[in-house]
Amino acid sequence: MKFDDAKLRFDLIPPEAEEELAKVLTYGALKYAPNSWQGLEDFEDRYYAAARRHLTAARQGERLDPESNLLHLSHALTCIAFLIWREHEMHLDWSRENRGKIPQPKKEQLELWDQKKGK
């Protein structure tokens, strides 16, 4: 018997989003160098600002980034992925302790879900 209930569900990640992330990372690796984003100065400020610029452009109806010809939303996703990476790097002990663990909903969330389901 296999106990997969306690494993993260990577199969729930939309493959389209994963592919878009890879497109932006490949573009950046060709333009600069692979993983050069990790050593950027003012890391948090620059990636928060870039994510917001890309989200704003997408929200205003501009689908594609004019420089890369990739989706603005893909660039925003990549910026957020970088920020998540940085969060894990800065809080390595927390990251190691919680790696692979499925987050458990709070009691209030469970009660709200039950109400919405009519229980």
N, C-alpha and C positions, 0 to 999 in steps of 0.2 A: 504494500500500500504506500502511496506517495502522498506526502503532506505539503501541498503547494499553497495552502490558504495563507500562510504567513510570509509568502514571498512577494516582492514587488512585482507589479503587473506591467512589465515593459511592453507587452503586446497591446496595451491601451494607448500608447503614444501614437498619434497619427503619423503614418510613414511620410505623408506629404510635408509635415512640419519638420521632421527629422531630415528629409532631403533638402528643404529650404535652408536649414541651419548649415548643412554640409556645403551647399552652394556658396553661402556667404563666407564660410571659413576657407573654402578653396580659393575664392576670389582674393581674400585677404592674404592668404599664404603666397599666392602668385604675385600680388602687388608689393608686399612687404617681405615677409618670411614666415614660415610655419611657426605658429604660437608666439609671434612677436607681440601680440596683444597683451600677453601676461606681464610685460615689463613697462607698460605705458605709465608715464608720470601722471599724477592727479587722476588715478585710475577711476575711482568712484564718480567724481564729478564729471569726467569726460564721458563715461559710458551711460550715466543717468541722462546727461544732456543729449547725447546721441540717440538714445532710445526714445526720448521725448520728441526730438526733432522728426525722427522717422514715423512715430505714431501720429504726430500732428499732420505731417504731409499725407499720410494714408487717410486720415480722418477728413482732410480737406479734398480728397478725391484723386490725389496723385498716387497711382498704384506703384509705379516703378521709380526707383532711384535713378536719376539721370546719368550718374557716373558709372554705376555698375550694371544698370539695366536689370537689376534684381528687385524683387518686391520690397517696398519700405517695411512691410510687416516682418519680412525675413530678417532684415537688418535689425529691427527692434528686438526680435526674438534672440538674435545673436548677442546683442548688448546685454540683455537680461540674463542670458546663459553665462556671460562673462562675470556679471555681478554676483550671480549665485556661486560660481567658482570661487570668486574672491571671498565671499562670506564664509565658505567652507575652509579656505586657506587661513583666514584670520581667526577662526574659531576651530582649530584642528581637533582639539580634545572633544568638543561637542560633536563635530563631524564624524570622527571615528566611532564614538559611542553610539551614534544614531544611524550610521551607515546601514542601509538595507532594511531598516525597521519600518514597518507600516504605521503611519500615524493613526492614532486612535481618536475618533470623534469625542468631543466633550459631551457630558451628560445632557446639557441644554440642547446641543445639536441633535442628538438622538431623539429627544422628546419632540423637537420641532419637526423632524422628519416623520415621526410617528403621527403627529397631528395632520401633516400634509397628506399622508397616506390614508387618513381616516380611521386610525386605530384608536 
